[in-house]
């Protein structure tokens, strides 16, 4: 019994990092499969053949590559951007000044101000990740698909990755639909080899499945962003009469995407927003003065 008391069940979470690298390989394989199905086989030959169909093929291929570029850009930003770590020996200035905008955790019912595992201070909305084995600023969740935590400094990039991937999968599904229908026609009417038809069929099914699952995921995160909540904070928000971080949907969006609308659609921030919006750094967050816990 004594040995069982010293077992740390969270060590098993470290295995999720290895699973994450497998997920990255799966993502790369699906991208390659979709690229072959859409560009190389289905629409590329139509573009090279010329004629009236070439214009439509050009639109599809250009749209496919633009979306793919945005997906890869956002994905790499999510993977390689630190979601935010707590500075060593961190302590909030408001703890001594009594600033009402940044109330203590005891008063507002949020997470403790000290992490017993990291042996460090704990900013508001910060949580310890058992996979990364550290505290993450404004942690939303640990995503095995990106082998990284999603937190204050890469949450926007994660959301953009979801949106562009959803649009891409919807596009792939629609442009591959004629080939998918051809798969169920009589074998004598098929104009493609069995191998190519199988690839098109698999690409269509995978893109349709991802589009449907991403639609649900985007809907969930849209609700979270417009209420200035993270996945971890959902239960805490339900216990509150009014969520203290809910500043109204417009300001809530700015806490994630910034105030410069032109930057909302790319995985980057303006220098002005990085300087003027503390929430983007993940250490301080404005709260409602009329919030009731």
N, C-alpha and C positions, 0 to 999 in steps of 0.2 A: 504493500500500500504506500509506503514512503516513496518508493521510486516513481509511482504513478503521479504523486503530487508534484514532482519536478518535471513532468512531461509538458512541453509547450506545444499545444495543439496547433498553434499558428505557424509552426515550422513547416507544416504540410502545405501552407499557402505558397511557399517559395517555389514549389513545383509548377505553379501557374506561369512562372516566367518562361520555363522551358516549353510549356504548351503554347505560350504566346508566339514564340519563334515559329512553331508549326503553323499557327494561324497566319503569320506573315507570308509563309510559303504558299498557303492556300489562296490568299488574296492575290499573290502574283500569278498563280496558276489560272485563277478565274479571269484575271485581266487578259492574260495571254490567250485564253480560250475565246473570250469575247472578241478580242482584236482579230483573231483569225476568222471567226465566223462572220463578223460584220464587214471588216475592211478587205481582208484578203479574198474571201470566198464570195460573199453575197453581193456586196456593192462595189468593190474595186473593179471587177470585170465590166460592170455596167458603165462605170466612168470611163474606162479605157476604150470601150466600144463606141462611144460617142452617141450622137443622136439625141432625141428628145429626152430619153431617160437619163442622160449623162448629167443634166442640170440638177435633177433630184438627187442623184447619187452623190454629186459634189456637195450638196447641202448636208446630206447625212454624214458623209465622211468628215467634213470640216467640223460639224457640230460634235461628232464623236471625239475628234482629237482635242478640241477645246475643252470639253468636259473631262477627258482623260488627263489633260495637263493640269487642270484645276484639282482633280482628285489626288493626283500624285503630289502636287504642291502642298495641299492641305494635309495629306497623310504624313508626309515627311516632317512637316511642322509639328504635328501632334506627337510623332515618335521622338523627335530630337529636341523638342522644347521642354525644359524643366517645368513641371506644373507649379512649382513654388515650394521652396524649403524654408523652414523656420531658421532665422539667423541665430547663431550661437548666443546663449545667455539672453535671449529676447525677453523684453518686458515692455508692455504698452505704456506710453506716457500718460494715458488717460487713467491708469490705475491710481496714480498719485494726484492728478489734477481734478478728477471727478467730472470729466467731460461727459455730458448726458448723451452725446451722439454715439459714444462708444462705451456702453454700460458694461459693468462687470458680469461675468457669466453667472454668478450666483443670483443676481437680480433678474436676469432675463431668461434663466433656465437653459442656457446653451451649454456647450461642452466645457469641461474643466479648463482652468488656465494653466495647468501643468500636466505634462505627459510623463507618467511614471516609467514608461518604456524608453523614451528618448532622453529622459532626465533634462528636459528643457521646457521653457515656457510654451504656452499654447495660445496662439492668436485666435480671435473669433472665427468661427466656421472652419477651423482647422481640425483634421482628423488623422489618426495614425493608420497607415496602410501596412497591413501585415505581409503583403507581397513584397513591397519595396523596403519594408522594415524602417520606415521613417514617417514623420508627420508631414502631411501635404496640405498646402494652403488652399482653403475653400475646396476641399476634395469632393468630387462628384462620385467617382468610382474608379476602380482599377480595371482598365480595358485590356483584355488579353489579345485583342485584335491589333493593338498598337504597341504592345509590350511596354506600357507606360501608364501612369496614373493620369486621369483627367482632372485638372484642378484650375486654379485661378488664371494661370498664365497660358494655358493651351485649350481652355474650354471652347473658346470661339473657333479655334482651328478644328476641333472635334466636330462641332455643329456644322461647320461648312463642309467638312468631309462627308458627313451624313447626307446633307442636302445635295451636293454635287453627285455623290454616288447614287442616290435615289433617282435623280434626273437621268443619269447615264443608264441605269438599269431599265428605266421606263423606255428610254429611247431604243435600247437594244431589243427589248421585248417587242416593241411595235415594228421595228424594221425587220426583225427575224420572223414575224408572224406568218408571212406568206410561205417561207421555207418550212415552218413548222406544220402548216396545213399540208404542204406537199409531202411531208413525211407520212401522212396517213392516207395518201392517195395510192392507187394501184401501183405496183412496182414497175409496170410497163410505162407509166406516165412520169416516173422520176427521171430528172435530167442530171442527177448527181450520183456520185459513187456512194456505196453504203457507208464508207468511212466518213465522208464529208457530211452526209445527212445525219449521221450519229453525232458528230461534233456540233452541228447546227441545233439539233434537238437538245443536246445537253446544255449548250449555251443559252437557249431559250428558256429552258426549265429553271436553270440556276438564276438567270436574271429576273425572271418572274418571281421566284421565291424570295430573292433578296429585295426586290421592289416592295413586295407586300410586307415583309418583316421590317424594312426600313421605314415604311409609312407609319407603322405603329410606334416605332422608336422615335421618329421625328415628332409625332403628335405628343408623345409623353414629354420630350424635352422642350417643345414649344410651350407647354403648360408650365414647366419648371422655370424657363427663362422669363416668361411674362409675369410670373409671381416672385421672381428673384429667389428661387429655391434650388437646392441641389437634390440629387437623388437620396442622399443620406439624410437630408433635413425634412423630407416629406412627412415623416411621422411626427416630428417635432412641430411642424407647422400646423398639423391637424389638431394638436393639443392646445394651440394658441387661439385666442379669440380673434386677434389681428396679428398677422405676421410682421414682425418688427422691421424686416428688410424689404418689405413690399413698398416701393416708392411710387407706384403707378407704372403701368405697362411701358410707357415711353422711357422713363428714367431707368426702369429695370433693364430694358434692352441696351441702354447706353452703358450700364454697368458691365456688360459682357462684350458688346460690339464697339463701344466708343461713340463719340458724338459726331464724327465725320462720316456721313452716309456713304461717301464714295469708297471708304475703307471697309464697309460692312461685308462686301462680297469677296474680299481677298484676305488671306491669312496673315495680316499685318495690321499695325496700329500707327496712327499719326504720332509724331513726337509730342504734340500738344496734349493728346489724350493720355499718353503714358505719364505725362507730368501732372495733369490736372485731375485724373480719376484714380484715387487711391485703391479702389476695388480691383483694378487691373493688376496691381502688385500683390494683392492677396493678404495684406496685413491689417488694413483698416476698412471698415464698411459703414457708410451712413445708415442711420436707422430712423424710423418714423417716431416723431415725438408723441404721437397719440396711440402708440402700440399698447395693446393689452395682452398680457400673457395668460 
